Amino acid sequence: KEGPLEGAPMGRALVLKKKGIEQKQPHSGIIKAVRCQLIKNGIQITAFVPKTGAIKHIDEHDEVIVEGLGASQGGAVGSMHGVKFKVVAVNGVPLSEILKGKKEKGKGGA
């Protein structure tokens, strides 16, 4: 059984739109996520954007690298509805570097 990434540890995807997802009970708050389409097979997935303020650095049509969240059997983690992936890099630049201010995000994907 393989998910949208077809057994690969990471995959490239194009951002279709940014969205906020409400958390499951008993937590409250909005999880920042992006709806994106995998380049290799066209499957649309929702990917969580980690860290505070990181969603500001992602725009529509950017190319992101997503990886699984690491839950058992590839499921959603904690209080996030149906979110099984997280964003690791934007336009080839690691998200952690962008947030630290060390690097600028590159040019847009599509």
C-alpha positions as CSV (number, residue, x, y, z in Angstrom):
1,K,0.0,0.0,0.0
2,E,1.5,3.3,-1.1
3,G,0.3,6.8,-0.7
4,P,0.4,9.8,-3.1
5,L,4.2,9.9,-2.8
6,E,4.4,6.3,-4.2
7,G,6.9,5.1,-1.6
8,A,9.3,8.0,-2.0
9,P,10.4,9.9,1.1
10,M,9.7,13.3,-0.4
11,G,7.9,14.8,-3.4
12,R,7.8,18.1,-5.3
13,A,4.4,19.9,-5.6
14,L,2.9,23.1,-6.8
15,V,0.9,25.2,-4.4
16,L,-2.7,25.7,-5.5
17,K,-4.0,27.7,-2.5
18,K,-3.3,28.5,1.1
19,K,-5.8,27.6,3.8
20,G,-6.4,27.4,7.5
21,I,-7.7,24.1,9.0
22,E,-9.6,24.0,12.3
23,Q,-8.2,21.5,14.8
24,K,-10.1,18.5,16.1
25,Q,-11.5,18.6,19.7
26,P,-10.4,19.4,22.4
27,H,-7.8,21.7,20.8
28,S,-8.7,25.1,19.3
29,G,-6.8,27.1,16.8
30,I,-6.2,27.3,13.1
31,I,-3.5,25.1,11.4
32,K,-1.8,26.8,8.5
33,A,-1.7,24.5,5.5
34,V,-1.4,24.6,1.7
35,R,-3.3,22.6,-0.9
36,C,-0.8,21.4,-3.5
37,Q,-0.6,19.1,-6.5
38,L,2.2,16.6,-6.8
39,I,4.3,17.1,-9.9
40,K,5.0,13.4,-10.6
41,N,1.4,12.1,-10.6
42,G,-1.0,15.1,-10.3
43,I,-2.5,14.0,-7.0
44,Q,-3.7,16.8,-4.8
45,I,-2.7,16.8,-1.2
46,T,-2.9,19.0,1.9
47,A,0.4,19.8,3.5
48,F,1.0,21.4,6.9
49,V,3.3,24.5,7.1
50,P,5.3,24.2,10.3
51,K,6.6,27.1,12.5
52,T,5.0,30.5,13.3
53,G,4.8,32.9,10.3
54,A,6.1,30.4,7.8
55,I,2.9,30.6,5.7
56,K,3.7,34.2,4.8
57,H,6.7,33.0,2.8
58,I,4.7,30.7,0.6
59,D,2.6,32.0,-2.4
60,E,0.4,30.3,-4.9
61,H,2.3,28.6,-7.7
62,D,5.4,28.2,-5.6
63,E,7.1,24.8,-5.9
64,V,7.3,23.1,-2.5
65,I,9.0,19.9,-1.3
66,V,6.7,17.9,1.0
67,E,7.4,14.9,3.2
68,G,5.3,12.6,5.3
69,L,4.5,13.7,8.9
70,G,5.8,10.4,10.3
71,A,2.6,9.1,11.9
72,S,2.1,5.4,12.2
73,Q,0.8,3.8,9.0
74,G,1.0,7.1,7.2
75,G,-2.0,8.7,9.0
76,A,-2.7,12.2,10.2
77,V,-0.9,13.4,13.4
78,G,-2.6,14.6,16.5
79,S,-5.4,17.1,16.0
80,M,-5.0,17.7,12.3
81,H,-7.9,16.5,10.1
82,G,-6.6,14.5,7.2
83,V,-3.2,16.3,7.0
84,K,-0.5,13.7,6.3
85,F,2.3,15.8,4.9
86,K,4.4,18.8,5.8
87,V,6.3,21.4,3.8
88,V,10.1,21.2,4.0
89,A,11.3,23.6,1.3
90,V,10.0,26.4,-0.9
91,N,11.4,26.8,-4.4
92,G,14.4,24.6,-3.4
93,V,15.2,26.7,-0.3
94,P,14.7,25.0,3.1
95,L,11.9,26.5,5.1
96,S,14.2,26.7,8.2
97,E,16.7,28.9,6.3
98,I,14.0,31.2,5.1
99,L,12.6,31.7,8.6
100,K,16.0,32.4,10.1
101,G,16.5,35.1,7.5
102,K,19.6,33.4,6.1
103,K,18.3,32.9,2.6
104,E,15.7,34.4,0.3
105,K,13.0,32.3,-1.3
106,G,13.8,31.7,-5.0
107,K,11.7,32.5,-8.1
108,G,8.2,31.0,-8.4
109,G,7.5,27.6,-9.8
110,A,5.0,27.5,-12.6
